[in-house]
Amino acid sequence: MEGLTGAYAEGHPESILRLRFWLLGEAGRCAEGLAEAAALNEQEPGEWDTVVARLLERDGRPEEALALLRASTHHRVDFDLTEMLIRLGRPEEALGAVPTITEARAAAERRERELAEQGEQGEQDDP
């Protein structure tokens, strides 16, 4: 992965990084992946929650992974939480984790507002 280059790699660095974390987990190097993903999550709170949760699950720590996903504000958290619960053989909980259309719309609107506010704040900070 270190030497991966090309138009796709250059244009999609986050995808390449997510692939790297998945490969670290598959290779049994969860501790390394967790350290790196946690550092990224400190820089961008919530953005790497799903990656950290998958590595925790892969590392045999499913309850920690589920707790992280349940507390996360990441836009994909509902999908990841549901998928993880299904993989863990907990389909009833998975069904309960699926948001209603109203809840999903409210969450999307909240994210849009937050992004807009961040953009406005960034413009005000610029000289």
DSSP file (Angstrom, degrees, kcal/mol; ACC not computed):
  #  RESIDUE AA STRUCTURE BP1 BP2  ACC     N-H-->O    O-->H-N    N-H-->O    O-->H-N    TCO  KAPPA ALPHA  PHI   PSI    X-CA   Y-CA   Z-CA
    1    1 A M    >         0   0    0      0, 0.0     3,-1.5     0, 0.0    19,-0.1   0.000 360.0 360.0 360.0 -31.7    0.0    0.0    0.0
    2    2 A E  T 3   +     0   0    0      1,-0.3     0, 0.0     3,-0.0     0, 0.0   0.874 360.0  38.6 -58.6 -38.9    2.9    2.4    0.8
    3    3 A G  T 3  S+     0   0    0      2,-0.0    -1,-0.3     0, 0.0     2,-0.2   0.324  82.5 134.2 -95.8   8.8    3.9    2.7   -2.9
    4    4 A L    <   +     0   0    0     -3,-1.5     2,-0.2     5,-0.0    12,-0.0  -0.401  27.8 157.5 -64.3 124.1    0.4    2.7   -4.4
    5    5 A T        +     0   0    0     -2,-0.2     4,-0.3     4,-0.0     2,-0.2  -0.727   9.3  99.1-134.8-176.0    0.2    5.4   -7.0
    6    6 A G  S  > S-     0   0    0     -2,-0.2     4,-2.6     1,-0.2     5,-0.2  -0.446  81.5 -64.0 116.5 170.0   -1.9    6.3  -10.0
    7    7 A A  H  > S+     0   0    0      1,-0.2     4,-2.2     2,-0.2    -1,-0.2   0.896 130.3  47.6 -60.0 -44.1   -4.8    8.5  -10.8
    8    8 A Y  H  > S+     0   0    0      2,-0.2     4,-1.6     1,-0.2    -1,-0.2   0.955 113.2  47.3 -64.6 -48.3   -7.2    6.7   -8.5
    9    9 A A  H  4 S+     0   0    0     -4,-0.3    -2,-0.2     1,-0.2    -1,-0.2   0.895 115.1  46.5 -60.3 -40.5   -4.9    6.6   -5.5
   10   10 A E  H  < S+     0   0    0     -4,-2.6    -1,-0.2     1,-0.2    -2,-0.2   0.853 116.8  43.7 -71.1 -34.2   -4.0   10.3   -5.9
   11   11 A G  H  < S+     0   0    0     -4,-2.2    -1,-0.2    -5,-0.2    -2,-0.2   0.602 120.9  38.7 -86.9 -11.9   -7.7   11.3   -6.4
   12   12 A H     X  +     0   0    0     -4,-1.6     4,-1.9    -3,-0.2     3,-0.2  -0.421  61.1 153.3-135.7  59.6   -9.1    9.1   -3.6
   13   13 A P  H  > S+     0   0    0      0, 0.0     4,-2.2     0, 0.0     5,-0.1   0.845  75.8  54.8 -62.3 -33.2   -6.7    9.2   -0.6
   14   14 A E  H  > S+     0   0    0      2,-0.2     4,-2.6     1,-0.2     5,-0.2   0.905 107.3  50.2 -67.3 -39.6   -9.4    8.5    1.9
   15   15 A S  H  > S+     0   0    0     -3,-0.2     4,-2.3     2,-0.2    -1,-0.2   0.911 111.0  49.2 -62.6 -41.9  -10.5    5.4    0.1
   16   16 A I  H  X S+     0   0    0     -4,-1.9     4,-2.2     2,-0.2    -1,-0.2   0.899 111.2  49.7 -64.6 -40.7   -7.0    4.1    0.0
   17   17 A L  H  X S+     0   0    0     -4,-2.2     4,-2.2     2,-0.2    -2,-0.2   0.910 109.9  50.2 -65.4 -42.1   -6.6    4.8    3.7
   18   18 A R  H  X S+     0   0    0     -4,-2.6     4,-2.2     1,-0.2    -2,-0.2   0.897 110.4  50.8 -62.5 -39.5   -9.8    2.9    4.5
   19   19 A L  H  X S+     0   0    0     -4,-2.3     4,-2.7     2,-0.2    -2,-0.2   0.900 107.5  53.9 -62.4 -41.4   -8.6    0.0    2.4
   20   20 A R  H  X S+     0   0    0     -4,-2.2     4,-2.5     1,-0.2    -2,-0.2   0.924 108.6  48.4 -59.3 -45.3   -5.3    0.1    4.3
   21   21 A F  H  X S+     0   0    0     -4,-2.2     4,-2.2     2,-0.2    -1,-0.2   0.907 110.9  50.7 -63.6 -40.8   -7.2   -0.2    7.6
   22   22 A W  H  X S+     0   0    0     -4,-2.2     4,-2.5     1,-0.2    -1,-0.2   0.933 111.4  48.4 -61.1 -45.0   -9.3   -3.1    6.3
   23   23 A L  H  X S+     0   0    0     -4,-2.7     4,-2.1     1,-0.2     6,-0.2   0.887 108.4  53.7 -64.4 -38.8   -6.1   -4.9    5.1
   24   24 A L  H  <>S+     0   0    0     -4,-2.5     5,-3.0     2,-0.2    -1,-0.2   0.926 110.7  47.5 -60.6 -42.8   -4.4   -4.3    8.5
   25   25 A G  H ><5S+     0   0    0     -4,-2.2     3,-1.5     1,-0.2     5,-0.2   0.926 111.7  49.2 -62.3 -45.2   -7.4   -5.9   10.2
   26   26 A E  H 3<5S+     0   0    0     -4,-2.5    -1,-0.2     1,-0.3    -2,-0.2   0.820 109.1  53.7 -64.0 -30.5   -7.4   -8.8    7.8
   27   27 A A  T 3<5S-     0   0    0     -4,-2.1    -1,-0.3    -5,-0.2    -2,-0.2   0.433 119.4-110.7 -84.0   1.3   -3.7   -9.3    8.4
   28   28 A G  T < 5S+     0   0    0     -3,-1.5     3,-0.3    -4,-0.2    -3,-0.2   0.683  84.6 123.7  78.8  17.1   -4.3   -9.5   12.2
   29   29 A R     >< +     0   0    0     -5,-3.0     4,-2.1    -6,-0.2    -4,-0.2  -0.318  21.8 138.5-104.7  48.5   -2.6   -6.1   12.7
   30   30 A C  H  >  +     0   0    0     -5,-0.2     4,-3.4     1,-0.2     5,-0.2   0.870  65.2  57.8 -63.0 -39.8   -5.6   -4.6   14.5
   31   31 A A  H  > S+     0   0    0     -3,-0.3     4,-2.2     1,-0.2    -1,-0.2   0.915 108.9  46.3 -59.9 -42.5   -3.5   -2.8   17.2
   32   32 A E  H  > S+     0   0    0      2,-0.2     4,-2.1     1,-0.2    -1,-0.2   0.935 115.1  46.1 -64.0 -46.9   -1.6   -1.0   14.5
   33   33 A G  H  X S+     0   0    0     -4,-2.1     4,-2.9     1,-0.2     5,-0.2   0.892 111.6  52.2 -63.2 -40.5   -4.7    0.0   12.6
   34   34 A L  H  X S+     0   0    0     -4,-3.4     4,-2.6     2,-0.2     5,-0.2   0.903 108.5  50.3 -63.3 -41.8   -6.5    1.1   15.8
   35   35 A A  H  X S+     0   0    0     -4,-2.2     4,-1.7    -5,-0.2    -1,-0.2   0.935 115.1  43.0 -62.1 -45.8   -3.6    3.4   16.8
   36   36 A E  H  X S+     0   0    0     -4,-2.1     4,-1.9     2,-0.2    -2,-0.2   0.922 116.4  46.3 -67.0 -44.9   -3.6    5.0   13.3
   37   37 A A  H  X S+     0   0    0     -4,-2.9     4,-2.4     1,-0.2    -2,-0.2   0.879 110.6  53.2 -67.8 -37.8   -7.4    5.3   13.0
   38   38 A A  H  X S+     0   0    0     -4,-2.6     4,-1.5    -5,-0.2    -1,-0.2   0.891 107.7  51.6 -64.0 -38.3   -7.7    6.6   16.5
   39   39 A A  H  X S+     0   0    0     -4,-1.7     4,-1.3    -5,-0.2    -2,-0.2   0.914 111.3  47.0 -63.9 -42.2   -5.2    9.3   15.7
   40   40 A L  H  X S+     0   0    0     -4,-1.9     4,-2.4     1,-0.2    -2,-0.2   0.885 108.4  56.0 -64.2 -38.2   -7.2   10.3   12.6
   41   41 A N  H  < S+     0   0    0     -4,-2.4    -1,-0.2     1,-0.2     6,-0.2   0.800 103.2  55.0 -66.9 -28.3  -10.4   10.3   14.7
   42   42 A E  H  < S+     0   0    0     -4,-1.5    -1,-0.2     1,-0.2    -2,-0.2   0.873 111.2  44.8 -69.5 -36.4   -8.8   12.8   17.1
   43   43 A Q  H  < S+     0   0    0     -4,-1.3    -2,-0.2     1,-0.3    -1,-0.2   0.865 130.4  24.1 -73.4 -37.1   -8.1   15.1   14.1
   44   44 A E  S >X S-     0   0    0     -4,-2.4     3,-1.8    -5,-0.1     4,-0.5  -0.736  92.0-141.6-129.7  80.5  -11.5   14.6   12.6
   45   45 A P  T 34 S+     0   0    0      0, 0.0    -3,-0.1     0, 0.0    -4,-0.1  -0.142  80.4   1.5 -52.4 128.4  -13.9   13.6   15.4
   46   46 A G  T >4 S+     0   0    0     -5,-0.2     3,-1.1     1,-0.1     4,-0.4   0.068 101.9 101.4  87.6 -24.7  -16.4   11.0   14.3
   47   47 A E  T <4 S+     0   0    0     -3,-1.8     3,-0.2     1,-0.3     4,-0.1   0.776  90.6  34.9 -66.8 -25.7  -15.1   10.6   10.8
   48   48 A W  T 3X S+     0   0    0     -4,-0.5     4,-2.7     1,-0.1    -1,-0.3   0.235  83.9 108.8-112.7  12.5  -13.2    7.4   11.5
   49   49 A D  H <> S+     0   0    0     -3,-1.1     4,-2.8     1,-0.2     5,-0.2   0.900  79.5  50.9 -55.6 -43.6  -15.6    5.9   14.0
   50   50 A T  H  > S+     0   0    0     -4,-0.4     4,-2.0     2,-0.2    -1,-0.2   0.874 111.3  47.9 -66.5 -35.5  -16.8    3.2   11.6
   51   51 A V  H  > S+     0   0    0      2,-0.2     4,-2.2     1,-0.2    -2,-0.2   0.935 112.8  48.0 -68.3 -46.5  -13.2    2.2   10.8
   52   52 A V  H  X S+     0   0    0     -4,-2.7     4,-2.6     1,-0.2    -2,-0.2   0.921 111.5  51.5 -59.6 -43.5  -12.3    2.0   14.5
   53   53 A A  H  X S+     0   0    0     -4,-2.8     4,-2.6    -5,-0.2    -1,-0.2   0.911 108.9  49.6 -62.0 -42.7  -15.4    0.0   15.2
   54   54 A R  H  X S+     0   0    0     -4,-2.0     4,-2.5     1,-0.2    -1,-0.2   0.897 112.0  48.5 -64.5 -38.3  -14.6   -2.5   12.5
   55   55 A L  H  X S+     0   0    0     -4,-2.2     4,-1.8     2,-0.2    -2,-0.2   0.901 110.6  51.1 -68.0 -39.4  -11.1   -2.9   13.7
   56   56 A L  H  <>S+     0   0    0     -4,-2.6     5,-2.7     2,-0.2    -2,-0.2   0.927 111.6  47.7 -61.2 -44.1  -12.3   -3.4   17.3
   57   57 A E  H ><5S+     0   0    0     -4,-2.6     3,-1.9     1,-0.2    -2,-0.2   0.936 111.5  49.6 -61.2 -45.8  -14.7   -6.0   16.1
   58   58 A R  H 3<5S+     0   0    0     -4,-2.5    -1,-0.2     1,-0.3    -2,-0.2   0.808 106.6  57.5 -62.7 -29.4  -12.0   -7.8   14.1
   59   59 A D  T 3<5S-     0   0    0     -4,-1.8    -1,-0.3    -5,-0.2    -2,-0.2   0.375 125.5-101.8 -83.6   4.2   -9.8   -7.6   17.3
   60   60 A G  T < 5S+     0   0    0     -3,-1.9    -3,-0.2    -4,-0.1    -2,-0.1   0.747  92.4 114.8  83.9  24.4  -12.4   -9.6   19.2
   61   61 A R     >< +     0   0    0     -5,-2.7     4,-1.9    -6,-0.2     3,-0.3  -0.485  25.9 152.7-123.4  60.2  -13.9   -6.5   21.0
   62   62 A P  H  >  +     0   0    0      0, 0.0     4,-2.8     0, 0.0     5,-0.2   0.836  69.4  55.5 -64.7 -34.6  -17.4   -6.4   19.6
   63   63 A E  H  > S+     0   0    0      2,-0.2     4,-2.2     1,-0.2     5,-0.2   0.892 108.9  48.2 -67.8 -36.8  -19.1   -4.7   22.6
   64   64 A E  H  > S+     0   0    0     -3,-0.3     4,-2.2     2,-0.2    -1,-0.2   0.906 112.3  50.4 -64.7 -40.7  -16.6   -1.8   22.5
   65   65 A A  H  X S+     0   0    0     -4,-1.9     4,-2.4     2,-0.2    -2,-0.2   0.929 111.1  47.5 -62.7 -45.9  -17.2   -1.6   18.7
   66   66 A L  H  X S+     0   0    0     -4,-2.8     4,-2.7     1,-0.2    -1,-0.2   0.899 110.3  52.3 -63.8 -40.8  -21.0   -1.5   19.2
   67   67 A A  H  X S+     0   0    0     -4,-2.2     4,-1.4     2,-0.2    -1,-0.2   0.909 110.0  49.2 -62.3 -41.3  -20.7    1.1   22.0
   68   68 A L  H  X S+     0   0    0     -4,-2.2     4,-0.9     1,-0.2     3,-0.3   0.935 112.7  46.8 -63.0 -46.3  -18.7    3.3   19.7
   69   69 A L  H >< S+     0   0    0     -4,-2.4     3,-0.6     1,-0.2    -2,-0.2   0.895 109.2  54.1 -64.5 -39.4  -21.1    3.0   16.8
   70   70 A R  H 3< S+     0   0    0     -4,-2.7    -1,-0.2     1,-0.2    -2,-0.2   0.817 114.7  41.4 -64.7 -28.6  -24.1    3.7   19.1
   71   71 A A  H 3< S+     0   0    0     -4,-1.4    -1,-0.2    -3,-0.3    -2,-0.2   0.549  95.8 108.8 -93.0  -8.9  -22.5    6.9   20.2
   72   72 A S    <<  -     0   0    0     -4,-0.9    -3,-0.0    -3,-0.6   -25,-0.0  -0.277  51.8-162.2 -75.0 153.2  -21.2    8.0   16.8
   73   73 A T        +     0   0    0      4,-0.0    -1,-0.1    -2,-0.0    -4,-0.1   0.243  46.8 134.5-109.9   7.7  -22.5   10.8   14.7
   74   74 A H    >   -     0   0    0    -28,-0.2     3,-1.6     1,-0.1     4,-0.3  -0.287  64.3-123.9 -60.1 142.7  -20.9    9.5   11.5
   75   75 A H  T 3  S+     0   0    0      1,-0.3     3,-0.2     2,-0.1     4,-0.2   0.700 109.1  45.8 -65.9 -19.5  -23.3    9.5    8.5
   76   76 A R  T >> S+     0   0    0      1,-0.1     4,-2.2     2,-0.1     3,-0.6   0.353  79.8 106.2-100.4   5.5  -22.9    5.8    7.8
   77   77 A V  H <> S+     0   0    0     -3,-1.6     4,-3.0     1,-0.2     5,-0.3   0.847  73.4  56.9 -59.7 -37.1  -23.2    4.7   11.4
   78   78 A D  H 3> S+     0   0    0     -4,-0.3     4,-2.0    -3,-0.2    -1,-0.2   0.908 110.5  44.7 -61.0 -41.0  -26.7    3.2   11.0
   79   79 A F  H <> S+     0   0    0     -3,-0.6     4,-2.7     2,-0.2    -2,-0.2   0.934 115.8  46.0 -67.5 -46.3  -25.6    0.9    8.2
   80   80 A D  H  X S+     0   0    0     -4,-2.2     4,-2.6     2,-0.2    -2,-0.2   0.902 112.7  49.7 -66.5 -40.9  -22.4   -0.2   10.0
   81   81 A L  H  X S+     0   0    0     -4,-3.0     4,-2.4    -5,-0.2    -1,-0.2   0.936 113.3  46.7 -62.5 -46.6  -24.3   -0.8   13.3
   82   82 A T  H  X S+     0   0    0     -4,-2.0     4,-2.1    -5,-0.3    -2,-0.2   0.934 113.5  48.1 -61.5 -47.2  -26.9   -2.8   11.6
   83   83 A E  H  X S+     0   0    0     -4,-2.7     4,-2.6     1,-0.2    -1,-0.2   0.910 112.1  49.5 -60.7 -42.8  -24.4   -4.9    9.7
   84   84 A M  H  X S+     0   0    0     -4,-2.6     4,-2.1     1,-0.2    -1,-0.2   0.920 109.3  51.0 -65.3 -43.0  -22.3   -5.5   12.7
   85   85 A L  H  <>S+     0   0    0     -4,-2.4     5,-2.9     1,-0.2    -1,-0.2   0.892 111.2  49.1 -61.1 -38.8  -25.3   -6.7   14.8
   86   86 A I  H ><5S+     0   0    0     -4,-2.1     3,-1.8     3,-0.2    -2,-0.2   0.934 109.7  50.8 -65.6 -45.3  -26.3   -9.1   12.0
   87   87 A R  H 3<5S+     0   0    0     -4,-2.6    -2,-0.2     1,-0.3    -1,-0.2   0.845 108.7  53.5 -59.7 -32.2  -22.7  -10.4   11.8
   88   88 A L  T 3<5S-     0   0    0     -4,-2.1    -1,-0.3    -5,-0.2    -2,-0.2   0.404 121.4-109.2 -84.5   3.7  -22.8  -11.0   15.6
   89   89 A G  T < 5S+     0   0    0     -3,-1.8    -3,-0.2    -5,-0.1     3,-0.1   0.834  82.4 123.9  76.1  33.1  -26.0  -13.0   15.3
   90   90 A R     >< +     0   0    0     -5,-2.9     4,-1.9     1,-0.1     3,-0.2  -0.550  20.6 156.7-123.8  65.3  -28.3  -10.3   16.8
   91   91 A P  H  > S+     0   0    0      0, 0.0     4,-2.5     0, 0.0     5,-0.2   0.829  71.0  56.9 -65.0 -33.8  -30.9   -9.7   14.2
   92   92 A E  H  > S+     0   0    0      1,-0.2     4,-1.8     2,-0.2     5,-0.1   0.929 110.0  45.1 -63.4 -43.4  -33.6   -8.3   16.5
   93   93 A E  H  > S+     0   0    0      2,-0.2     4,-1.3     1,-0.2    -1,-0.2   0.879 110.2  56.0 -64.6 -37.3  -31.2   -5.6   17.7
   94   94 A A  H >X S+     0   0    0     -4,-1.9     4,-0.7     1,-0.2     3,-0.5   0.927 106.8  48.9 -61.5 -45.0  -30.3   -4.9   14.1
   95   95 A L  H >< S+     0   0    0     -4,-2.5     3,-0.9     1,-0.2    -1,-0.2   0.896 110.1  52.0 -61.4 -39.7  -33.9   -4.3   13.2
   96   96 A G  H 3< S+     0   0    0     -4,-1.8    -1,-0.2     1,-0.2    -2,-0.2   0.730 104.4  58.0 -68.3 -21.9  -34.2   -2.0   16.2
   97   97 A A  H << S+     0   0    0     -4,-1.3    -1,-0.2    -3,-0.5    -2,-0.2   0.613  79.9 102.0 -84.6 -13.0  -31.2    0.0   15.0
   98   98 A V  S << S-     0   0    0     -3,-0.9     2,-0.0    -4,-0.7   -19,-0.0  -0.599  74.5-131.0 -74.1 121.2  -32.6    0.8   11.6
   99   99 A P        -     0   0    0      0, 0.0    -2,-0.1     0, 0.0    -1,-0.1  -0.358  17.5-112.7 -72.3 152.5  -33.8    4.4   11.8
  100  100 A T     >  -     0   0    0      1,-0.1     4,-2.7    -2,-0.0     5,-0.2  -0.307  33.6-104.0 -71.1 167.3  -37.3    5.4   10.6
  101  101 A I  H  > S+     0   0    0      1,-0.2     4,-2.6     2,-0.2     5,-0.2   0.907 124.4  52.0 -60.5 -40.7  -37.5    7.6    7.6
  102  102 A T  H  > S+     0   0    0      2,-0.2     4,-2.4     1,-0.2    -1,-0.2   0.921 111.1  46.4 -61.9 -44.8  -38.3   10.5    9.8
  103  103 A E  H  > S+     0   0    0      2,-0.2     4,-2.3     1,-0.2    -2,-0.2   0.904 112.6  50.3 -64.7 -41.4  -35.3    9.9   12.0
  104  104 A A  H  X S+     0   0    0     -4,-2.7     4,-2.2     2,-0.2    -2,-0.2   0.910 111.9  47.4 -64.4 -42.3  -33.0    9.4    8.9
  105  105 A R  H  X S+     0   0    0     -4,-2.6     4,-2.8     2,-0.2     5,-0.2   0.922 111.4  50.9 -64.4 -43.7  -34.3   12.7    7.4
  106  106 A A  H  X S+     0   0    0     -4,-2.4     4,-2.2     1,-0.2    -2,-0.2   0.901 110.9  48.7 -61.5 -40.8  -33.8   14.6   10.7
  107  107 A A  H  X S+     0   0    0     -4,-2.3     4,-2.4     2,-0.2    -1,-0.2   0.909 111.7  49.2 -65.6 -41.9  -30.2   13.3   11.0
  108  108 A A  H  X S+     0   0    0     -4,-2.2     4,-2.4     2,-0.2    -2,-0.2   0.915 111.7  48.7 -64.0 -42.7  -29.4   14.2    7.4
  109  109 A E  H  X S+     0   0    0     -4,-2.8     4,-2.3     2,-0.2    -1,-0.2   0.892 110.4  51.8 -64.2 -38.8  -30.9   17.7    7.9
  110  110 A R  H  X S+     0   0    0     -4,-2.2     4,-2.5    -5,-0.2    -2,-0.2   0.918 110.0  48.8 -63.0 -44.1  -28.8   18.1   11.1
  111  111 A R  H  X S+     0   0    0     -4,-2.4     4,-2.7     1,-0.2    -2,-0.2   0.916 110.5  51.0 -62.0 -43.3  -25.6   17.1    9.3
  112  112 A E  H  X S+     0   0    0     -4,-2.4     4,-2.4     2,-0.2    -2,-0.2   0.914 110.9  48.3 -61.4 -43.0  -26.4   19.6    6.5
  113  113 A R  H  X S+     0   0    0     -4,-2.3     4,-2.8     2,-0.2    -2,-0.2   0.927 111.8  49.5 -62.2 -45.0  -26.9   22.4    9.0
  114  114 A E  H  X S+     0   0    0     -4,-2.5     4,-2.4     1,-0.2    -2,-0.2   0.913 111.8  48.3 -62.1 -42.9  -23.7   21.5   10.9
  115  115 A L  H  X S+     0   0    0     -4,-2.7     4,-2.3     2,-0.2    -1,-0.2   0.907 112.2  49.1 -63.9 -41.0  -21.7   21.5    7.6
  116  116 A A  H  X S+     0   0    0     -4,-2.4     4,-2.5     2,-0.2    -2,-0.2   0.915 111.6  49.2 -63.7 -42.9  -23.2   24.8    6.6
  117  117 A E  H  X S+     0   0    0     -4,-2.8     4,-2.5     2,-0.2    -2,-0.2   0.887 110.4  50.7 -64.2 -39.1  -22.4   26.3   10.0
  118  118 A Q  H  X S+     0   0    0     -4,-2.4     4,-2.3     2,-0.2    -1,-0.2   0.907 110.9  49.4 -64.2 -40.9  -18.8   25.0    9.7
  119  119 A G  H  X S+     0   0    0     -4,-2.3     4,-1.9     2,-0.2    -2,-0.2   0.908 112.1  47.5 -64.1 -42.7  -18.5   26.5    6.3
  120  120 A E  H  X S+     0   0    0     -4,-2.5     4,-1.8     1,-0.2    -2,-0.2   0.897 111.9  50.0 -65.1 -40.2  -19.8   29.9    7.5
  121  121 A Q  H  X S+     0   0    0     -4,-2.5     4,-1.7     1,-0.2    -2,-0.2   0.895 108.9  52.5 -66.2 -39.3  -17.5   29.8   10.5
  122  122 A G  H  X S+     0   0    0     -4,-2.3     4,-1.1     1,-0.2    -1,-0.2   0.880 108.1  51.3 -62.7 -39.1  -14.5   29.0    8.2
  123  123 A E  H  < S+     0   0    0     -4,-1.9    -1,-0.2     1,-0.2     3,-0.2   0.873 109.1  50.5 -65.9 -36.9  -15.4   32.0    6.0
  124  124 A Q  H  < S+     0   0    0     -4,-1.8    -1,-0.2     1,-0.2    -2,-0.2   0.824 107.7  53.9 -70.7 -30.7  -15.5   34.3    9.1
  125  125 A D  H  < S+     0   0    0     -4,-1.7    -1,-0.2    -5,-0.1    -2,-0.2   0.745  89.4  93.2 -75.1 -24.0  -12.1   33.0   10.2
  126  126 A D     <        0   0    0     -4,-1.1    -3,-0.0    -3,-0.2     0, 0.0  -0.496 360.0 360.0 -72.2 137.4  -10.5   33.8    6.9
  127  127 A P              0   0    0      0, 0.0    -1,-0.1     0, 0.0    -3,-0.1   0.489 360.0 360.0 -73.3 360.0   -8.9   37.3    6.7
